[in-house]
Amino acid sequence: MNEQTTNTKLIAHLFFRLLPLQILLALVSAVNGIVSSLFASNYVGAEAMAAIGLFSPVIRLLGTVSTVFVAGSQIACGRYMGANQVERTQSVFFTDLVITTAISLLTSAVLVLGAATDLTRIITSDGAVRAVLNRYIIGQAIGIPPLIIGQQLSAFLSLENRSRRATIASLCYIAANVVLSWLFVVVLRMDALGLALATSLGLWVFLLVQLQFYFSGKSVLKLSGGPMRVKDATEIVKRGYTGALNNGYQTLRYFIINGLILTHIGSLGMTASAAVDSVMNIFWVIPTAIMTVTRMLMSVNIGEEDRQSLVDTMRVSLYRCLPMMACVSLGLILMAVPLTRLFFRDPADPVYQMTIDAFRLFPICMPLSVILLQFSCYAQTSGNQFMIHLLSLLDGLLCMVIFTALLIPRFGMNGFYAAYTCNGIICLVAIISYAWIRHKKFPRNVEQLMVIPDDFGVGPENRIDISVRSIDDVVKVSDQVMQFCKGKGIPISRAYMAALFLEEMAVNVVEHGFKADRKSHSVDIRVVLDHDDIILRIKDDCIPFNPAELQEIHDPKDRLRGAGIRMVYKGAKDVKYQNILGLNVLTIRI
C-alpha cells in the first residue's frame, strides 16, 4: 500500500473520531438556548424572553473571549506536544486556566454588581423587563466561571484523547439544564432567576465532570504546578485573537446588513431572517467543528514539522468534508417547505415564500464555507498574518456588505442570501490568487494552495516515511532504514543501531498493540537526519502504551523480559513518549 495513502487513512480515522465530539460541543450552546427559550415562552412570559434577548450580546462577547483562549492555547499546546516539549505544554495549560479563571470571576462580579445596582437601565427603560433582567443576570453570573473554564478543559481533553469524558460532560449539562429548568421554573416558580440558575448549575455539572479526570491523577497536564509565563499568555492571545477579529467584523457586518434589510425590505425581512437563522445556526456547527478538529491536528503537525501530515490533514478536511457538507446543503434545500412551516403556515403571507426562498438559497454557501474555514485555520496555526487579516476582512465584513448592498435593492431578500455564495466565491478566488502570486504559477494541488514555506520541515532528501501493517513489513522497514542511513554516509554501527531500534519498537507495537483489539491498525514511521542525529518517530493508533512505564525496563533481575526495550532506552541519546489526540508517538534520538 502506498505510504501516503496509509498516512492519509490514519489521519482520516483520527479526524472523524474527533469530529463528533466537536459537533456535540458546538451544539450544546444551541440546544440549551432552545431549552431556555421554550421554558421562558411557555412558563415565564414575554419579559423573560426579552431578558434572554437582551443578555445574548453578553453571552456572545463571553463566547468570543473564550474562543480566543481556546484556539490560542490549543494551537500552542498542539505545537509543543508535537515538538515533545512537555514542560512548555504544561506551562501553556496552566497559564490559560489561571487567566480564564480570573477573567470569569471578574466578569461574574461585574454582572452581579450591575444587576444589584440597576445599571441595566442603560440597556432598557422598561421597568418590568429590567426587573426580570436583573434577576436573570444574577442567576447567569453564577455560571460564567464554569462556562469559560469548561470550554478550555474540553479542548485540552481532546488533546489528551479523553473525548469521551467531554462528551459525557456535555450530555450531563443538557440533562441537568432540562431537569433543573422544570424544577425551578415549573415546580418552584422561580421565573427568570430559576431559568438562569438552571443553566448555571448545569454548567457547574459540565465543569465538575471534566475536572474529575484532572483530579484522578491520570492526566498528562496538571492543574497544579507548572510556571505561569507572560510569554505563554502573549502567545495564546496572539494565536487566538484572529477568531475574535472575525467575530468583530461579523458584528459590524450584522449592524450594516440589518440596516439594509430594514431599509429595502422592512420588518418582514428581519422576521424571515430570524426564522432561517434559528435553524441554520444548528447546521453551522458542522463546518465550525471541522475547523476545530483541523486546528488541533495542524497544530501538532506544525510542532512535529511534518510537512506530509500537514498536507494530508488539509486533504482530509477538504476531500472528505466537502461532500458531507454538500449533502447537508442539499438536504436543507429539499426541506425548505417543511422547515418554513415550522414558523409560518399561511402561504399567502409574504414572509412564507420569503422564508422558503431563503432555505433554498442560503445552504448553497455551506460547502464554500468549509474551504474558507480550513484555509483560515491553516493561516492561524501557521502564523500567516497576511492571510489571517485578508480572509477575516473579506469574509467577516467587506464581501457580504458589498454584495448585499448591490443585490438586495434588485432581488430583495434573495439578493441577501445570494450574497453569502458570492462571498464564498470571492474568498476562494483570494486563496487561489495568493498562492498564484507566491508560487508565480497557477496552483495545481492542495500543497501549492497552502503555500507552505520551503524551509518548513525536513526536506525529502533527509527523511523517509514508511507505513507498517504487519510483521513482514517491519523486516522490510529495517532494511530500508539501514540502506537510507548508509546512503547518507552514516557509520555502519549507527545505521545498524537505528535499524535495530526501529525493528524492536515496531515489532512490539505490531505484536501487542495490533492484537489488543479487533480494529485495523497501522504504524507510521519517519526517519529523519538532523545534523549529526538520527531521529526515529514511531506513531500508531493502538491503545495507549508508554514503554517507559513497563516494569521490566527497570527490573534488572529479569534479563530476558523487555530486553529489547531496555536496549533501546540504554543505547539511545533520548527517548520520549506522548499520546497525542489518541495516537502513540515515540521519538528516539540516536
N, C-alpha and C positions, 0 to 999 in steps of 0.2 A: 504494500500500500504506500502511496506517495506520502512522504513525511509531512508536507504542508497540509495535505488533506486530513491526516490524522491529528495534527495540531489544531486545525480548524474544528474538528469534531470535539476535541477536548474542550476548547473554548466555548463552542456552541452548547455542549452539555452543561457547563458551568453557568453560562449566560441564562439559559432557560430554567435552571434550578433556582437562580436568584430572582428572576423576574416576577414570579407570582407573589412573593413577599412584598416587593416594592409596589406592586399594583395594589395589594391589600392595604399597605401603609398609606398610600395616597388616597385610597377610598375611605379610610376611617373618618377623615375630616368631613367628606361629603355625606357619608351615611349618618354621622352623628348630627350634622347640620339639619338633615331631613327629619331625624328623630325630634330634635328640639323644636323645629317649626311645626311639626304635627301636634305635639303636646301643647305648644303655645296657642295655635289657632283653634284647637278643639276644646281645651280645658282652661285656658287663662284669659285670652281675649286679644283684641286689637292692640292694646297698649304693649303687651308682651311681644307681639310681632314687630311693633315699631322699635322696641328696645333692642331686639335681636338685630334689626337692620341698622340701627344707629351705632351699635357696638361692633358691627362687622369690619369697619375700617381699622379698628384697633387690632382685631384678630389678624387681618391681612398684614398690618405692619409687623406684628409679632412673628408671623409666618415668614416674612421677608428677612427679619433679623436672624431667626433660627436657621433659615436656609443658608445664609452667609456662613455660619459656623459649621453647619452640617457638611456643606460642599467643601469648604476650605479645609476642615480637619480630615475629611475623607480623602481628599486628594493628597494632602501632606502625609497622612498615615500610610496610604497605599504606596506612595513613592518610597518612604523609609522602610516599609516592610519588604518591598521589592528589592531594596538595596541591602537588606539584612541589618539595618540599623535599629536594633530593638530599643536601645535607650532613647533615641530620638522619637520613635513611635510612642513610647510611654510618655515622654515629655509633652508631645502634642495632645495626647489623650487627656492628660491631667490638666494641662493649660486650658484646653477647650471647656472642660467641665467646670473649672473654677470660674472662668469668665462668664459662661452662660448661666451658672447658678447665681452669680452676683447680679447679672442683668435681670434675671427673672424675679429675684427677691425685690430689687429696686422698683421694677415695674408694678409688682403687686402692691407695694407700699404706696406708690403714687396713685394707683387706681382707687385704693381704699380711701385715701385722703381726699381725692377729688370727689368721690361719691358722698363721703360723710359731710363735706363742706358745701355740697350742692354746686360744685363747679360745672356740672353738666348743663347749667343754664346757658353756657356758651354754645351748646350743641342744639338745644331745643328750648323754646319758650313755653311749650305746653306743660303746665304744672302736673297734670295727671300722668302724662308719658314720662316726665322727668322723675317722678317719684318711683315709678316702676323701673326705670332705667338705673337709678341709683342702687336699688336692691339687687338688680341683675348684675351690675358691675361688681358689687361686693362679693357675690357668690362666685363670679367668674375669676376674680382676683386670686382666690384660693387655689385655682387650678393652673395658674400661669407657670409656677416652677416645674410641676410635673410635665406640663406641655412641652416646654423648651428643653428641659433635661432629658425627657423621654425620647424626644426626636433625635437627640445626639446619640443616646445609647442604642437606638435602633440601627443607626448607621454603623456603629462600632461592632454590634453583634453580627452584622453581615460580614464584616471583615474577619471576625473570629469564627466564622462558619457556625453561628448559632441562630440561624434564621428562624428555626422552629420556635425558639423562645420568643422572638419578636412577634411571630405570627400569633402565638398563644396570648401574648400581652395585648395585641390589637383586638382579638376576639373577646377577651375578658373586658376590655374597655367598652366595646359596643354593648355587650350583655349588661354590664354594670350601669351604663347610661340609661338603657331601656327600663331596667328594673327600678332604679332609683328615681327616674322621672315619674314612673307610675306611682311609686310610694310617696314622694314629696309633693307632686302636683295633684294627683287624683285622690289619694287617700288622705294625706295630711293638709292638702290645700294651701301649700306654701307659695303658690303663684310663681312670680318671676324669680324670687330668691331660690325656691325649690328647683326650678328649671336649671338655673345656673349651678347650684350645688350638685345636682345630679351629674352634670358634665364634669365639674371639677373633681368630685370624688372618683368618678370613672377614670379620670386622668391619673389620679394617685394610684389606682389599681394598675393601670398601664405601666407606670414607673416602677412600682414595687415588684411586679412580676419580672421585669428586666433586671432590677437591682439584685434580686436573689442570686442570679448567676455570678455576679461580681463578688458577692459575699461568700459564695461557696468555695472560693479558693481555686477554682478550675480555670479561671480566665487568664489569658496571657497579659492583658492590660489590667493594671491595678488601680483601684480607687484611691488608695493611699500611697504616698511616696512618689518619687519622680519629681525632678525640679520643674518649677514653673518658669519658663523663659519668655522674655519680652520678644525675642527673635521669633519664637514659635507663634506667639499671638499675632505678630505682624504678618507672618506667612499665612496663617489661617485666614485673616481678613483679606489679604492681598489676593489669595486664590479663590476666596468665596464671594467677594463683593460683586463679581460680574453678574451673578444671578440677581442680586438686588438692583444692579444697574438696569437690567432688562425690565424688572418689575417697576422700577421708577419710570422708565419710558412708557410702559404699558399704562400706568396710572394716568399720566399726562394724556396719552392717546385716548383713553376712555372719556375723559372730560371733553376733548375736542370732538370726538365722534358722536358722543351723546348730544352735543350741541348741534351737530349737522343733522342728526336724525330728527331732533325736535323741530328744527327749522324747516326741513324739507318734507318730513313725513308726519310729524306730530306725535301725540301720546300713543297712538296705535302702534307705531313703530317700536317704541320702548316696551310696550306690552308684549309684542311678538318676540322681541329680542330677549326679554326676561324669561319667557317660556322656553325658548330654544336653549339659552344658556344653562338653565337648570338641568336640562338633560345632557347637553354636551359636556358640562363640567365633569360628569361621571366618566365619560369616554376619553376625555383629555388626559386622565390619569395614566392611560396606556403609554402614549409617547413620553410622558414625563418619567414613568417608571423605567422605560427603555433607556432614557438618558442617564438615570441614576445608576443603573447596572453598568452601562458603558463607562461612566466616570470611575466607578470602583475598579473595573478591570484595566482601563487605560492607565490609571494612576500607578497600579502595580507594574504594568508593562514598562512604563517610563522609569520607574525605580530600578527595574531589572535591566534597563537599557536593551530591551528585547524588541528589536525592530519588527521581526516577523510576527510576533504575537500581537503587537500594536496594530499592524495592518489587518491581521486576521480578526481581531476584535471589531474593527470597523466593518469588515466584510460581513461578519455575522450579524451585526446590528442593522446593516442595510439589507443584505440579501434575504435574511430570514424574517426581518420585522416589517419590511415594506409590503410584502404580500399579505401579512397578517393585518396591517392597517388598511390595506385596500379592501379586504373582506369586511372589516368593521365599517368602513365608509359605505360600502355597497349595502350592507345590512341597514344602516341608518337611513339611506336614501329610499330603500324599498319600504321601510316602516314609517315613512313621512306622515301618511294619513293617520294610522293608529297613534303615533306619538302626538300629533296635533290634537287628536280627540281626547287626550288626557287633560287638556287645558280648555279647549274650545269645541263646542259641539254643533254650533249653528253655521252651516255652510254659507249662509247669506251674510254673515258677519265678515266685514273686510279683513279683520285680523286672522280669520280662519285660513283663507288662502295665502295670506302673507306668511303665516307660520309654516304651512305646507311647503311653500317655495323655499323657505329658509332651510328646512330639513333636507331639501333636495340639493341645495347649493353649498351649504356650509361644509358638509363632510368631505367634499372633493379636496379640500386643502390638507386633510389629515396625513396622507402619505408624504406630501411635501414637507410637512412639519417634522416628520421623523428624520429626513435628510438634514434639515436645518438644525435640529436639536443635537444630532450626532456630531456635526462639524463644529457647532458651538461648544459642545462638551470637549472635543479634542483640542480646540483652541484654549479652553480654560485649563485643562490638565497639562498641556504643553507650555502654557505661558505665552501664547501668541497674542500679545496685547492689541495689535492692529486688527486682527480678525475678530477678537472679542468685542471691541468697540464698534467695528463696522457692522457686524451682524446684529448686535444689540440695537444700534441706532436704526438700521433698516427695518428689522422685524418689529422692534418694540414701538417705533413711532413713525418714521417717515413714510414707508411704503403704504401702510394702512391708511394714514391720514390723507396722503395724496390721492390714492386710488378711490377712497370713499368720497372725497370732495369732487372728484371728476365724474364718478359713476352714479352717485345717489341722486343728483338732480334729474338725470335722464331715465334711470331704471328703478328708482325708488329703493326699497329695502333689498331687492335683488342685487342692486349695484353694490350695496354694503357687503353682502355675503360673497359676491364675486371678487371683491377686493382682497379677501383672505387668500384666494387662489393666486391672484396676481402678485400678492406679497410673497408667497412661497416661490413662485417662478423667478421673481427678481432676485431673491436671496440665493437661489440655486445658480443663477447666472453670475452673481457676485463671487460665489465659491469657485466656479469654473474659471472665471476671469482672473481671479487672484492666482490660481495655480498656473494658468496660461502665462501670465506675466512673469511669475517667479521662474518657471522652467523654460520660458521663451519658446514654448511649443504647446500645442493643444494636449491637455491631459487625457490619457487613454485608459487609465485604470485607477483603482481606488488609492493605491500608494502615491501616484502622482498627484491626485486631487488633494491628498493630505498635506503635501509639501513638507515631508519630514526632513529636517536638516541632514545634510550629507554626513556630518560628523556624529550623528546620533547612533549610539551602539557600536558594536564591534563589526568591522567590515567582513563580508563573506569569506575573504581570504584568510581570516584569522579565527574562524569558528566553523563548527559543523553542527548541524541539528539532525537528530535521529529519533525515530519513534520505535518503541518496543512493545510487542503484543504477546510474545511467547518466549520460552527459554531458548529456542533456536535463534531467535532474533538477538538475544543477549550475546551469544558467541560471535555472531557477525559484527555486532557493535564493537565488541572488544577488539577485533581485528581492525576495524575501521579507525578506531581511536589510535591504535598502535601505529598504523600507516600514516595517519594525519600528523601525529607528533614527530615521527621520523622524517617526514617530508618537510617539516618546518625546522629541522636541524636540532631538535630536542635530543639530548643524550639518551641512548638506548635504555639506560637504567630508569630514568624518569618516565620515558614513554611506556615502558613495561609497567611501572608503578601506576600510571594513570589508567592504563587498560585493565590492570588487575583490580584496582579500587572500584572502578566503574562496574566491572563484571560482578564483583562481590555484592555491591549495594543493589544493583539492578536485579540480580538473581533473588535477593532477599525480598524485594517488592513483588516479583512475579510469583514466587513460591508461597508467600504468606499473604500479601495484600490482595492478589487476584483471587485467592481461594476463600477469602473471608466472607464473601457474599456471592450471589449468583449474577451479579451485574457484569457487564463487559467493561474492561479497563484497558488503559494504555499507559506507558511511561514515556514522557517527553524528555529527551536527553540533549543537553547542549554542552559542547566542549569549546572553551574559549582560551586563546593565548593572550594573556595580559602582561606585556613586558616579559619578565622572567618567570611568571607564574602560569601554571596550567589550572584553569578553573573548570570543575565539573559541576553542572547543575542537573539534578535529577528531580523531575516533577511528575507526580502521579495523582490520580483521582480516587485512590483507595481510602480505606478508613484511616483516621489519623494515626500516625505511627512515628514516634521520635526514637531513633536508635539509641540516643544517649541515655534514655530512661530505662533501657534494659538492664536488669540486674547483673546479667552475665558479663557485661562490659567492665563492671567494677569488681568482679569476683575473681581474684587471682587463683583460687583453689581449683576451679574448673577450667582447665586449659583448652578443652575441646569446644565446649558450648560457646558460641559467639566469637570464636577465634578470628573469623574474617572481619567482623565489625570492629573488634579490638585492634586488629592490624591497621584498619583504615584510620581510626582515631589516633593511633600511636604514630603512624607514618606521615599523616597529612600535616601541613602547616596550620590549617584551620578547618573545622567542620561546623557548619551552622545548620540548624533545622528550624523551619517555620511551617505552620499550617495557615495558608493564606486563602481565604474565600473557599475553604473546603479542599484545597489542594495541598498535598505534602510537598514541600520544597526543601531539598537537601543540597547544600552548596559545599563543595570540597575544594580547598585550595592546596595545590601541591607545589 
